[in-house]
Amino acid sequence: MNLPNKITLTRILMIPVFAVVFYLDVIPYHFLIAAAVFAVAALTDFLDGHIARSRGLVTDLGKFLDPIADKVLVSTALILLLTRPAVFEVSFLAGWGITFAGISIAVILARELIVSGFRMVAAGKNVVLAADRYGKLKTTFQDIAITVLLAASDLLDCIVGEIAAIGGMALFVVGLVFTLISGINYIVKNRRVLQSGPEEETKE
């Protein structure tokens, strides 16, 4: 197993650690610690891809593990945040924050399932579907928003925490917009996959 794949595997192993720390109330500032764990895990997503491409270490195993690790990490964090609704209620959406967050997270997960379905069909036809810039922006804003919201969860009793929660929700909304744009763009640009032949290749 090469270095990029080891980094990806490390990110996967960090997910249960993140989940445990998130709920470990006996530890002071456990949400801040969870935010740090999540941030480090998210950074490995950029690191393993950069190393793999720059050193020519792209493998089929990496292509399989990397998107799974990224999606499971983000999905886990978003779902866990829903179990601590206070961070959503202090934002500019107070009163509707948790409802908005729940619907938004459902949209995010639906987008990931649809894109994964497209990729499964494409893989069966030897078609290459590359991520576009909107998808990368979506991931970046989601990762930053989650980190900020996690950190804010430990500071809601002070003005710094409230400001962080508002900022985190603003970033979350931007990430949601890019989620919708990237999802629609992905489907429109790759709709030919549903009609393409088994040997046809298409790249974004």
MDTraj code that builds the backbone (N, CA, C; nanometers):
import mdtraj as md
import numpy as np

residues = "MET ASN LEU PRO ASN LYS ILE THR LEU THR ARG ILE LEU MET ILE PRO VAL PHE ALA VAL VAL PHE TYR LEU ASP VAL ILE PRO TYR HIS PHE LEU ILE ALA ALA ALA VAL PHE ALA VAL ALA ALA LEU THR ASP PHE LEU ASP GLY HIS ILE ALA ARG SER ARG GLY LEU VAL THR ASP LEU GLY LYS PHE LEU ASP PRO ILE ALA ASP LYS VAL LEU VAL SER THR ALA LEU ILE LEU LEU LEU THR ARG PRO ALA VAL PHE GLU VAL SER PHE LEU ALA GLY TRP GLY ILE THR PHE ALA GLY ILE SER ILE ALA VAL ILE LEU ALA ARG GLU LEU ILE VAL SER GLY PHE ARG MET VAL ALA ALA GLY LYS ASN VAL VAL LEU ALA ALA ASP ARG TYR GLY LYS LEU LYS THR THR PHE GLN ASP ILE ALA ILE THR VAL LEU LEU ALA ALA SER ASP LEU LEU ASP CYS ILE VAL GLY GLU ILE ALA ALA ILE GLY GLY MET ALA LEU PHE VAL VAL GLY LEU VAL PHE THR LEU ILE SER GLY ILE ASN TYR ILE VAL LYS ASN ARG ARG VAL LEU GLN SER GLY PRO GLU GLU GLU THR LYS GLU".split()
xyz = np.array([
    [0.0846, -0.1195, 0.0000],
    [0.0000, 0.0000, 0.0000],
    [0.0882, 0.1246, 0.0000],
    [0.0670, 0.2142, -0.0965],
    [0.1518, 0.3320, -0.1061],
    [0.1094, 0.4401, -0.0062],
    [0.1877, 0.5493, -0.0028],
    [0.1663, 0.6550, 0.0958],
    [0.0284, 0.7218, 0.0845],
    [-0.0156, 0.7622, -0.0359],
    [-0.1478, 0.8249, -0.0451],
    [-0.2600, 0.7355, 0.0079],
    [-0.2522, 0.6064, -0.0215],
    [-0.3561, 0.5143, 0.0262],
    [-0.3504, 0.4977, 0.1783],
    [-0.2304, 0.5030, 0.2339],
    [-0.2172, 0.4963, 0.3797],
    [-0.2801, 0.6196, 0.4451],
    [-0.2605, 0.7359, 0.3805],
    [-0.3194, 0.8595, 0.4326],
    [-0.4719, 0.8514, 0.4246],
    [-0.5223, 0.7989, 0.3137],
    [-0.6675, 0.7835, 0.2982],
    [-0.7228, 0.6886, 0.4038],
    [-0.6525, 0.5783, 0.4269],
    [-0.6961, 0.4820, 0.5279],
    [-0.6946, 0.5453, 0.6665],
    [-0.5951, 0.6297, 0.6919],
    [-0.5887, 0.7010, 0.8193],
    [-0.7112, 0.7900, 0.8375],
    [-0.7541, 0.8555, 0.7286],
    [-0.8734, 0.9397, 0.7361],
    [-0.9959, 0.8573, 0.7720],
    [-1.0076, 0.7399, 0.7166],
    [-1.1202, 0.6518, 0.7475],
    [-1.1176, 0.6111, 0.8953],
    [-0.9983, 0.5807, 0.9451],
    [-0.9849, 0.5395, 1.0851],
    [-1.0118, 0.6549, 1.1821],
    [-0.9948, 0.7783, 1.1342],
    [-1.0201, 0.8945, 1.2181],
    [-1.1695, 0.9226, 1.2363],
    [-1.2523, 0.8684, 1.1500],
    [-1.3960, 0.8940, 1.1568],
    [-1.4571, 0.8431, 1.2881],
    [-1.4340, 0.7165, 1.3272],
    [-1.4888, 0.6728, 1.4563],
    [-1.4283, 0.7479, 1.5741],
    [-1.3016, 0.7876, 1.5636],
    [-1.2391, 0.8676, 1.6693],
    [-1.3127, 1.0004, 1.6827],
    [-1.3408, 1.0627, 1.5699],
    [-1.4152, 1.1886, 1.5686],
    [-1.5515, 1.1716, 1.6334],
    [-1.6221, 1.0645, 1.5984],
    [-1.7566, 1.0413, 1.6519],
    [-1.7542, 1.0209, 1.8032],
    [-1.6573, 0.9457, 1.8500],
    [-1.6470, 0.9205, 1.9947],
    [-1.6182, 1.0495, 2.0701],
    [-1.5227, 1.1279, 2.0209],
    [-1.4879, 1.2539, 2.0867],
    [-1.6070, 1.3496, 2.0853],
    [-1.6827, 1.3495, 1.9788],
    [-1.7999, 1.4373, 1.9664],
    [-1.8971, 1.4152, 2.0825],
    [-1.9155, 1.2900, 2.1213],
    [-2.0127, 1.2578, 2.2268],
    [-1.9505, 1.2401, 2.3651],
    [-1.8201, 1.2562, 2.3754],
    [-1.7519, 1.2326, 2.5028],
    [-1.7616, 1.3574, 2.5915],
    [-1.8787, 1.3752, 2.6527],
    [-1.9050, 1.4957, 2.7320],
    [-1.8142, 1.5116, 2.8533],
    [-1.7526, 1.4024, 2.8965],
    [-1.6682, 1.4103, 3.0165],
    [-1.5380, 1.4850, 2.9885],
    [-1.5067, 1.5029, 2.8619],
    [-1.3852, 1.5754, 2.8249],
    [-1.4199, 1.7229, 2.8049],
    [-1.3523, 1.8130, 2.8750],
    [-1.3777, 1.9567, 2.8546],
    [-1.3503, 1.9967, 2.7098],
    [-1.4363, 2.0795, 2.6560],
    [-1.4214, 2.1293, 2.5189],
    [-1.4090, 2.0154, 2.4172],
    [-1.4914, 1.9136, 2.4348],
    [-1.4819, 1.7984, 2.3442],
    [-1.5251, 1.8341, 2.2021],
    [-1.6121, 1.9346, 2.1872],
    [-1.6508, 1.9760, 2.0521],
    [-1.5333, 2.0430, 1.9800],
    [-1.4557, 2.1212, 2.0549],
    [-1.3369, 2.1828, 1.9954],
    [-1.2365, 2.0759, 1.9524],
    [-1.2213, 1.9742, 2.0360],
    [-1.1304, 1.8652, 2.0023],
    [-1.1825, 1.7900, 1.8793],
    [-1.3145, 1.7679, 1.8760],
    [-1.3751, 1.7013, 1.7602],
    [-1.3542, 1.7847, 1.6342],
    [-1.3637, 1.9168, 1.6489],
    [-1.3405, 2.0063, 1.5346],
    [-1.1978, 1.9911, 1.4836],
    [-1.1025, 1.9796, 1.5760],
    [-0.9624, 1.9637, 1.5373],
    [-0.9407, 1.8302, 1.4660],
    [-1.0023, 1.7245, 1.5187],
    [-0.9899, 1.5923, 1.4564],
    [-1.0490, 1.5957, 1.3152],
    [-1.1669, 1.6579, 1.3030],
    [-1.2309, 1.6669, 1.1719],
    [-1.1446, 1.7469, 1.0744],
    [-1.0904, 1.8595, 1.1209],
    [-1.0089, 1.9447, 1.0344],
    [-0.8865, 1.8701, 0.9830],
    [-0.8202, 1.7963, 1.0713],
    [-0.7028, 1.7189, 1.0302],
    [-0.7430, 1.6126, 0.9283],
    [-0.8540, 1.5444, 0.9551],
    [-0.9017, 1.4410, 0.8625],
    [-0.9354, 1.5017, 0.7271],
    [-1.0013, 1.6182, 0.7278],
    [-1.0375, 1.6841, 0.6022],
    [-0.9133, 1.7260, 0.5247],
    [-0.8118, 1.7730, 0.5935],
    [-0.6880, 1.8146, 0.5267],
    [-0.6189, 1.6971, 0.4587],
    [-0.6321, 1.5780, 0.5144],
    [-0.5698, 1.4612, 0.4518],
    [-0.6315, 1.4319, 0.3155],
    [-0.7556, 1.4787, 0.2948],
    [-0.8203, 1.4585, 0.1655],
    [-0.7454, 1.5332, 0.0558],
    [-0.6988, 1.6526, 0.0855],
    [-0.6207, 1.7295, -0.0114],
    [-0.4779, 1.6735, -0.0217],
    [-0.4249, 1.6272, 0.0920],
    [-0.2870, 1.5798, 0.0953],
    [-0.2679, 1.4531, 0.0147],
    [-0.3545, 1.3535, 0.0348],
    [-0.3343, 1.2264, -0.0356],
    [-0.3509, 1.2431, -0.1864],
    [-0.4470, 1.3273, -0.2268],
    [-0.4655, 1.3495, -0.3699],
    [-0.3465, 1.4196, -0.4333],
    [-0.2927, 1.5186, -0.3625],
    [-0.1764, 1.5922, -0.4145],
    [-0.0560, 1.5003, -0.4288],
    [-0.0304, 1.4191, -0.3282],
    [0.0844, 1.3274, -0.3321],
    [0.0669, 1.2251, -0.4438],
    [-0.0543, 1.1710, -0.4553],
    [-0.0801, 1.0678, -0.5562],
    [-0.0577, 1.1215, -0.6969],
    [-0.1070, 1.2439, -0.7221],
    [-0.0929, 1.3006, -0.8569],
    [0.0501, 1.3449, -0.8858],
    [0.1141, 1.4098, -0.7871],
    [0.2481, 1.4649, -0.8105],
    [0.3538, 1.3563, -0.8220],
    [0.3322, 1.2426, -0.7571],
    [0.4314, 1.1346, -0.7596],
    [0.3909, 1.0175, -0.8493],
    [0.2798, 1.0330, -0.9183],
    [0.2360, 0.9257, -1.0063],
    [0.1972, 0.8003, -0.9312],
    [0.1301, 0.8180, -0.8173],
    [0.0941, 0.7048, -0.7322],
    [-0.0562, 0.6781, -0.7303],
    [-0.1250, 0.7218, -0.8350],
    [-0.2691, 0.6988, -0.8433],
    [-0.2951, 0.5504, -0.8678],
    [-0.3788, 0.4896, -0.7845],
    [-0.4099, 0.3469, -0.7972],
    [-0.5614, 0.3276, -0.7964],
    [-0.6047, 0.2089, -0.8381],
    [-0.7478, 0.1764, -0.8352],
    [-0.7995, 0.1750, -0.6915],
    [-0.7155, 0.1279, -0.5991],
    [-0.7554, 0.1257, -0.4588],
    [-0.7783, 0.2678, -0.4080],
    [-0.6890, 0.3584, -0.4472],
    [-0.7035, 0.4978, -0.4069],
    [-0.8284, 0.5612, -0.4656],
    [-0.8561, 0.5303, -0.5920],
    [-0.9764, 0.5831, -0.6570],
    [-1.1024, 0.5340, -0.5873],
    [-1.0944, 0.4143, -0.5306],
    [-1.2092, 0.3573, -0.4603],
    [-1.2225, 0.4149, -0.3195],
    [-1.1106, 0.4192, -0.2452],
    [-1.1143, 0.4595, -0.1051],
    [-1.1334, 0.6092, -0.0850],
    [-1.0677, 0.6921, -0.1668],
    [-1.0667, 0.8364, -0.1425],
    [-1.2056, 0.9000, -0.1413],
    [-1.2892, 0.8794, -0.2447],
    [-1.4222, 0.9412, -0.2404],
    [-1.5092, 0.8862, -0.1293],
    [-1.4927, 0.7583, -0.0960],
    [-1.5703, 0.6990, 0.0122],
    [-1.5320, 0.7631, 0.1451],
    [-1.4012, 0.7761, 0.1683],
    [-1.3531, 0.8359, 0.2940],
    [-1.4044, 0.9780, 0.3094],
    [-1.4001, 1.0542, 0.2012],
    [-1.4451, 1.1940, 0.2046],
    [-1.5938, 1.2028, 0.2350],
    [-1.6741, 1.1248, 0.1650],
    [-1.8191, 1.1309, 0.1818],
    [-1.8632, 1.0801, 0.3190],
    [-1.8002, 0.9741, 0.3673],
    [-1.8374, 0.9211, 0.4992],
    [-1.7996, 1.0193, 0.6093],
    [-1.6839, 1.0831, 0.5959],
    [-1.6396, 1.1817, 0.6957],
    [-1.7378, 1.2978, 0.7031],
    [-1.7695, 1.3585, 0.5898],
    [-1.8591, 1.4741, 0.5871],
    [-2.0006, 1.4347, 0.6296],
    [-2.0496, 1.3220, 0.5794],
    [-2.1847, 1.2774, 0.6143],
    [-2.1973, 1.2506, 0.7632],
    [-2.0967, 1.1859, 0.8201],
    [-2.0982, 1.1575, 0.9633],
    [-2.1021, 1.2866, 1.0443],
    [-2.0176, 1.3819, 1.0079],
    [-2.0124, 1.5090, 1.0805],
    [-2.1451, 1.5837, 1.0723],
    [-2.2057, 1.5896, 0.9539],
    [-2.3314, 1.6610, 0.9368],
    [-2.4441, 1.5964, 1.0169],
    [-2.4503, 1.4644, 1.0143],
    [-2.5554, 1.3938, 1.0882],
    [-2.5363, 1.4109, 1.2389],
    [-2.4125, 1.4028, 1.2855],
    [-2.3869, 1.4209, 1.4283],
    [-2.4228, 1.5628, 1.4726],
    [-2.3948, 1.6611, 1.3897],
    [-2.4294, 1.7996, 1.4243],
    [-2.5798, 1.8172, 1.4416],
    [-2.6583, 1.7411, 1.3678],
    [-2.8037, 1.7496, 1.3820],
    [-2.8505, 1.7058, 1.5200],
    [-2.7697, 1.6244, 1.5866],
    [-2.8073, 1.5806, 1.7219],
    [-2.7736, 1.6853, 1.8270],
    [-2.7097, 1.7935, 1.7870],
    [-2.6791, 1.9056, 1.8757],
    [-2.7340, 2.0331, 1.8109],
    [-2.8666, 2.0477, 1.8076],
    [-2.9307, 2.1555, 1.7299],
    [-2.9038, 2.2974, 1.7788],
    [-2.8525, 2.3131, 1.9004],
    [-2.8331, 2.4477, 1.9560],
    [-2.7465, 2.5349, 1.8672],
    [-2.6465, 2.4763, 1.8025],
    [-2.5548, 2.5560, 1.7201],
    [-2.6256, 2.6148, 1.5985],
    [-2.7325, 2.5497, 1.5521],
    [-2.8069, 2.6010, 1.4376],
    [-2.9079, 2.7083, 1.4785],
    [-2.9522, 2.7029, 1.6037],
    [-3.0592, 2.7925, 1.6472],
    [-3.0115, 2.9322, 1.6863],
    [-2.8811, 2.9515, 1.7030],
    [-2.8320, 3.0838, 1.7409],
    [-2.7943, 3.1669, 1.6189],
    [-2.8113, 3.1099, 1.5013],
    [-2.7725, 3.1799, 1.3795],
    [-2.8829, 3.2742, 1.3342],
    [-2.8642, 3.3326, 1.2157],
    [-2.9631, 3.4230, 1.1584],
    [-3.0902, 3.3492, 1.1195],
    [-3.0901, 3.2151, 1.1319],
    [-3.2078, 3.1343, 1.1027],
    [-3.2745, 3.0869, 1.2308],
    [-3.2472, 3.1562, 1.3413],
    [-3.3007, 3.1175, 1.4717],
    [-3.4501, 3.0896, 1.4615],
    [-3.4909, 2.9759, 1.5169],
    [-3.6300, 2.9347, 1.5088],
    [-3.6531, 2.8384, 1.3941],
    [-3.5756, 2.8561, 1.2879],
    [-3.5848, 2.7689, 1.1710],
    [-3.4512, 2.7001, 1.1415],
    [-3.3538, 2.7262, 1.2251],
    [-3.2194, 2.6758, 1.1991],
    [-3.2108, 2.5261, 1.1844],
    [-3.2676, 2.4514, 1.2794],
    [-3.2553, 2.3055, 1.2750],
    [-3.3352, 2.2477, 1.1581],
    [-3.4495, 2.3103, 1.1277],
    [-3.5295, 2.2657, 1.0130],
    [-3.4529, 2.2873, 0.8827],
    [-3.3958, 2.4064, 0.8688],
    [-3.3168, 2.4376, 0.7496],
    [-3.1977, 2.3434, 0.7391],
    [-3.1295, 2.3197, 0.8525],
    [-3.0124, 2.2323, 0.8520],
    [-3.0508, 2.0901, 0.8127],
    [-3.1630, 2.0407, 0.8664],
    [-3.2063, 1.9056, 0.8347],
    [-3.2374, 1.8873, 0.6876],
    [-3.3117, 1.9836, 0.6297],
    [-3.3460, 1.9771, 0.4873],
    [-3.2200, 1.9890, 0.4019],
    [-3.1315, 2.0797, 0.4412],
    [-3.0078, 2.1017, 0.3649],
    [-2.9203, 1.9774, 0.3650],
    [-2.9085, 1.9136, 0.4807],
    [-2.8262, 1.7932, 0.4897],
    [-2.8871, 1.6804, 0.4077],
    [-3.0208, 1.6706, 0.4048],
    [-3.0871, 1.5714, 0.3202],
    [-3.0544, 1.5960, 0.1730],
    [-3.0528, 1.7234, 0.1330],
    [-3.0181, 1.7598, -0.0053],
    [-2.8733, 1.7221, -0.0354],
    [-2.7837, 1.7516, 0.0593],
    [-2.6417, 1.7198, 0.0411],
    [-2.6207, 1.5699, 0.0232],
    [-2.6854, 1.4906, 0.1093],
    [-2.6707, 1.3456, 0.1005],
    [-2.7326, 1.2913, -0.0276],
    [-2.8462, 1.3491, -0.0700],
    [-2.9097, 1.3059, -0.1943],
    [-2.8175, 1.3331, -0.3126],
    [-2.7525, 1.4503, -0.3116],
    [-2.6604, 1.4854, -0.4193],
    [-2.5482, 1.3833, -0.4283],
    [-2.4929, 1.3458, -0.3127],
    [-2.3816, 1.2510, -0.3120],
    [-2.4256, 1.1139, -0.3632],
    [-2.5472, 1.0716, -0.3273],
    [-2.5976, 0.9423, -0.3738],
    [-2.6192, 0.9433, -0.5249],
    [-2.6740, 1.0546, -0.5765],
    [-2.6983, 1.0651, -0.7204],
    [-2.5671, 1.0630, -0.7984],
    [-2.4694, 1.1412, -0.7525],
    [-2.3396, 1.1452, -0.8190],
    [-2.2717, 1.0087, -0.8121],
    [-2.2813, 0.9430, -0.6970],
    [-2.2221, 0.8094, -0.6831],
    [-2.2880, 0.7117, -0.7794],
    [-2.4193, 0.7255, -0.7972],
    [-2.4898, 0.6398, -0.8919],
    [-2.4416, 0.6614, -1.0338],
    [-2.4214, 0.7885, -1.0711],
    [-2.3686, 0.8203, -1.2036],
    [-2.2316, 0.7557, -1.2227],
    [-2.1484, 0.7656, -1.1197],
    [-2.0135, 0.7108, -1.1306],
    [-2.0153, 0.5587, -1.1417],
    [-2.1104, 0.4944, -1.0746],
    [-2.1214, 0.3487, -1.0843],
    [-2.1587, 0.3079, -1.2267],
    [-2.2540, 0.3801, -1.2849],
    [-2.2935, 0.3505, -1.4229],
    [-2.1755, 0.3750, -1.5174],
    [-2.1062, 0.4878, -1.4961],
    [-1.9918, 0.5222, -1.5808],
    [-1.8812, 0.4188, -1.5697],
    [-1.8543, 0.3739, -1.4468],
    [-1.7480, 0.2750, -1.4264],
    [-1.7774, 0.1464, -1.5025],
    [-1.9045, 0.1095, -1.5093],
    [-1.9423, -0.0108, -1.5823],
    [-1.9247, 0.0030, -1.7314],
    [-1.9102, 0.1285, -1.7790],
    [-1.8916, 0.1546, -1.9215],
    [-1.7520, 0.2068, -1.9527],
    [-1.6620, 0.1932, -1.8558],
    [-1.5242, 0.2412, -1.8722],
    [-1.5190, 0.3903, -1.9040],
    [-1.6079, 0.4658, -1.8429],
    [-1.6141, 0.6096, -1.8634],
    [-1.5546, 0.6790, -1.7412],
    [-1.4706, 0.7798, -1.7659],
    [-1.4061, 0.8542, -1.6584],
    [-1.4823, 0.9834, -1.6329],
    [-1.5313, 1.0022, -1.5103],
    [-1.6021, 1.1245, -1.4721],
    [-1.5196, 1.1972, -1.3667],
    [-1.4604, 1.3079, -1.4065],
    [-1.3756, 1.3834, -1.3150],
    [-1.4568, 1.4879, -1.2395],
    [-1.4127, 1.5204, -1.1187],
    [-1.4787, 1.6244, -1.0397],
    [-1.4513, 1.7607, -1.1029],
    [-1.5526, 1.8496, -1.0983],
    [-1.5319, 1.9830, -1.1533],
    [-1.5010, 2.0820, -1.0416],
    [-1.4777, 2.2073, -1.0790],
    [-1.4375, 2.3075, -0.9794],
    [-1.5488, 2.3356, -0.8787],
    [-1.6753, 2.3224, -0.9222],
    [-1.7860, 2.3466, -0.8302],
    [-1.7892, 2.2397, -0.7202],
    [-1.7589, 2.1176, -0.7589],
    [-1.7536, 2.0103, -0.6608],
    [-1.6431, 2.0323, -0.5584],
    [-1.5299, 2.0832, -0.6065],
    [-1.4182, 2.1095, -0.5159],
    [-1.4512, 2.2259, -0.4217],
    [-1.5189, 2.3280, -0.4737],
    [-1.5608, 2.4401, -0.3897],
    [-1.6634, 2.3930, -0.2875],
    [-1.7521, 2.3055, -0.3295],
    [-1.8523, 2.2483, -0.2389],
    [-1.7856, 2.1792, -0.1214],
    [-1.6873, 2.0967, -0.1513],
    [-1.6164, 2.0235, -0.0464],
    [-1.5422, 2.1181, 0.0472],
    [-1.4763, 2.2187, -0.0096],
    [-1.3995, 2.3138, 0.0711],
    [-1.4896, 2.3896, 0.1684],
    [-1.6003, 2.4427, 0.1185],
    [-1.6905, 2.5194, 0.2051],
    [-1.7582, 2.4300, 0.3084],
    [-1.7922, 2.3083, 0.2707],
    [-1.8526, 2.2162, 0.3670],
    [-1.7557, 2.1848, 0.4802],
    [-1.6315, 2.1561, 0.4458],
    [-1.5319, 2.1218, 0.5473],
    [-1.5088, 2.2383, 0.6438],
    [-1.4958, 2.3594, 0.5894],
    [-1.4727, 2.4758, 0.6755],
    [-1.5948, 2.5028, 0.7628],
    [-1.7149, 2.4947, 0.7035],
    [-1.8377, 2.5200, 0.7786],
    [-1.8535, 2.4211, 0.8935],
    [-1.8290, 2.2948, 0.8665],
    [-1.8414, 2.1927, 0.9709],
    [-1.7423, 2.2177, 1.0839],
    [-1.6192, 2.2500, 1.0480],
    [-1.5170, 2.2775, 1.1496],
    [-1.5578, 2.3949, 1.2378],
    [-1.6072, 2.5018, 1.1769],
    [-1.6479, 2.6209, 1.2527],
    [-1.7683, 2.5906, 1.3408],
    [-1.8664, 2.5188, 1.2879],
    [-1.9859, 2.4853, 1.3656],
    [-1.9521, 2.3938, 1.4832],
    [-1.8609, 2.3018, 1.4619],
    [-1.8172, 2.2140, 1.5705],
    [-1.7506, 2.2941, 1.6814],
    [-1.6603, 2.3814, 1.6419],
    [-1.5906, 2.4642, 1.7403],
    [-1.6884, 2.5552, 1.8139],
    [-1.7846, 2.6113, 1.7413],
    [-1.8824, 2.7022, 1.8014],
    [-1.9702, 2.6310, 1.9039],
    [-1.9892, 2.5017, 1.8860],
    [-2.0762, 2.4260, 1.9774],
    [-2.0270, 2.4289, 2.1209],
    [-1.8985, 2.4501, 2.1399],
    [-1.8421, 2.4561, 2.2746],
    [-1.8398, 2.5975, 2.3310],
    [-1.8791, 2.6961, 2.2511],
    [-1.8634, 2.8360, 2.2920],
    [-1.9928, 2.9155, 2.2826],
    [-2.1061, 2.8466, 2.2832],
    [-2.2336, 2.9129, 2.2616],
    [-2.2761, 3.0035, 2.3761],
    [-2.2105, 2.9899, 2.4908],
    [-2.2464, 3.0737, 2.6050],
    [-2.1733, 3.2080, 2.6047],
    [-2.0990, 3.2358, 2.4974],
    [-2.0299, 3.3643, 2.4880],
    [-2.0477, 3.4206, 2.3477],
    [-2.0186, 3.5471, 2.3323],
    [-2.0395, 3.6159, 2.2057],
    [-1.9533, 3.5588, 2.0943],
    [-1.8337, 3.5101, 2.1305],
    [-1.7448, 3.4511, 2.0287],
    [-1.8102, 3.3288, 1.9658],
    [-1.8716, 3.2466, 2.0501],
    [-1.9381, 3.1273, 1.9998],
    [-2.0568, 3.1602, 1.9116],
    [-2.1325, 3.2618, 1.9499],
    [-2.2484, 3.3015, 1.8702],
    [-2.2053, 3.3536, 1.7336],
    [-2.1000, 3.4339, 1.7333],
    [-2.0481, 3.4856, 1.6056],
    [-1.9962, 3.3708, 1.5190],
    [-1.9274, 3.2760, 1.5828],
    [-1.8751, 3.1605, 1.5088],
    [-1.9892, 3.0778, 1.4503],
    [-2.0981, 3.0620, 1.5278],
    [-2.2130, 2.9857, 1.4798],
    [-2.2766, 3.0537, 1.3592],
    [-2.2892, 3.1852, 1.3659],
    [-2.3449, 3.2606, 1.2528],
    [-2.2544, 3.2480, 1.1306],
    [-2.1230, 3.2629, 1.1526],
    [-2.0282, 3.2478, 1.0424],
    [-2.0306, 3.1077, 0.9848],
    [-2.0398, 3.0082, 1.0729],
    [-2.0446, 2.8695, 1.0270],
    [-2.1672, 2.8418, 0.9425],
    [-2.2826, 2.8973, 0.9846],
    [-2.4044, 2.8782, 0.9059],
    [-2.3959, 2.9490, 0.7720],
    [-2.3333, 3.0671, 0.7697],
    [-2.3158, 3.1388, 0.6435],
    [-2.2314, 3.0550, 0.5473],
    [-2.1232, 2.9959, 0.5979],
    [-2.0386, 2.9099, 0.5154],
    [-2.1151, 2.7848, 0.4710],
    [-2.1986, 2.7340, 0.5606],
    [-2.2798, 2.6163, 0.5307],
    [-2.3757, 2.6457, 0.4156],
    [-2.4359, 2.7652, 0.4167],
    [-2.5273, 2.8052, 0.3097],
    [-2.4523, 2.8153, 0.1769],
    [-2.3326, 2.8733, 0.1802],
    [-2.2519, 2.8831, 0.0577],
    [-2.2193, 2.7426, 0.0065],
    [-2.1822, 2.6535, 0.0991],
    [-2.1542, 2.5159, 0.0609],
    [-2.2765, 2.4479, 0.0005],
    [-2.3946, 2.4788, 0.0563],
    [-2.5186, 2.4217, 0.0029],
    [-2.5439, 2.4696, -0.1394],
    [-2.5192, 2.5972, -0.1644],
    [-2.5367, 2.6525, -0.2994],
    [-2.4454, 2.5803, -0.3982],
    [-2.3187, 2.5621, -0.3608],
    [-2.2256, 2.4914, -0.4490],
    [-2.2630, 2.3439, -0.4618],
    [-2.3257, 2.2878, -0.3586],
    [-2.3733, 2.1500, -0.3668],
    [-2.4790, 2.1377, -0.4758],
    [-2.5737, 2.2315, -0.4772],
    [-2.6795, 2.2304, -0.5786],
    [-2.6224, 2.2560, -0.7179],
    [-2.5354, 2.3565, -0.7283],
    [-2.4764, 2.3903, -0.8590],
    [-2.3947, 2.2730, -0.9128],
    [-2.3095, 2.2166, -0.8275],
    [-2.2231, 2.1077, -0.8724],
    [-2.3045, 1.9840, -0.9089],
    [-2.4099, 1.9573, -0.8324],
    [-2.4935, 1.8408, -0.8618],
    [-2.5636, 1.8544, -0.9953],
    [-2.6258, 1.9703, -1.0185],
    [-2.6947, 1.9946, -1.1447],
    [-2.5958, 1.9934, -1.2608],
    [-2.4813, 2.0602, -1.2417],
    [-2.3788, 2.0657, -1.3466],
    [-2.3266, 1.9267, -1.3795],
    [-2.3075, 1.8457, -1.2773],
    [-2.2556, 1.7100, -1.2955],
    [-2.3519, 1.6258, -1.3795],
    [-2.4814, 1.6352, -1.3460],
    [-2.5810, 1.5560, -1.4180],
    [-2.5939, 1.6030, -1.5628],
    [-2.6009, 1.7348, -1.5823],
    [-2.6179, 1.7900, -1.7168],
    [-2.4981, 1.7566, -1.8053],
    [-2.3764, 1.7747, -1.7529],
    [-2.2565, 1.7529, -1.8339],
    [-2.2325, 1.6053, -1.8627],
    [-2.2829, 1.5180, -1.7755],
    [-2.2545, 1.3756, -1.7913],
    [-2.3780, 1.2922, -1.8253],
    [-2.4855, 1.3578, -1.8686],
    [-2.6080, 1.2847, -1.8995],
    [-2.5866, 1.1844, -2.0127],
    [-2.4851, 1.2112, -2.0963],
    [-2.4558, 1.1204, -2.2071],
    [-2.4101, 0.9834, -2.1588],
    [-2.3703, 0.9765, -2.0319],
    [-2.3269, 0.8471, -1.9776],
    [-2.4398, 0.7455, -1.9855],
    [-2.5624, 0.7923, -1.9738],
    [-2.6762, 0.7013, -1.9757],
    [-2.7022, 0.6448, -2.1149],
    [-2.6429, 0.7081, -2.2183],
    [-2.6597, 0.6560, -2.3544],
    [-2.5288, 0.6084, -2.4157],
    [-2.4139, 0.6397, -2.3519],
    [-2.2837, 0.6085, -2.4131],
    [-2.2582, 0.4611, -2.4196],
    [-2.1747, 0.4241, -2.5155],
    [-2.1373, 0.2852, -2.5321],
    [-2.0375, 0.2410, -2.4298],
    [-2.0111, 0.1119, -2.4164],
    [-1.9227, 0.0597, -2.3128],
    [-1.7793, 0.1023, -2.3241],
    [-1.7332, 0.1431, -2.4430],
    [-1.5927, 0.1778, -2.4588],
    [-1.5709, 0.3283, -2.4691],
    [-1.6793, 0.4054, -2.4640],
    [-1.6663, 0.5496, -2.4797],
    [-1.6122, 0.6131, -2.3527],
    [-1.5266, 0.7110, -2.3677],
    [-1.4716, 0.7808, -2.2534],
    [-1.5131, 0.9268, -2.2582],
    [-1.5450, 0.9815, -2.1413],
    [-1.5816, 1.1224, -2.1327],
    [-1.5149, 1.1837, -2.0121],
    [-1.4585, 1.3015, -2.0295],
    [-1.3913, 1.3703, -1.9197],
    [-1.4398, 1.5135, -1.9121],
    [-1.4490, 1.5629, -1.7878],
    [-1.4846, 1.7027, -1.7677],
    [-1.3614, 1.7877, -1.7772],
])
top = md.Topology()
chain = top.add_chain()
for i, resn in enumerate(residues, 1):
    res = top.add_residue(resn, chain, resSeq=i)
    for name in ("N", "CA", "C"):
        top.add_atom(name, md.element.get_by_symbol(name[0]), res)
traj = md.Trajectory(xyz[None], top)
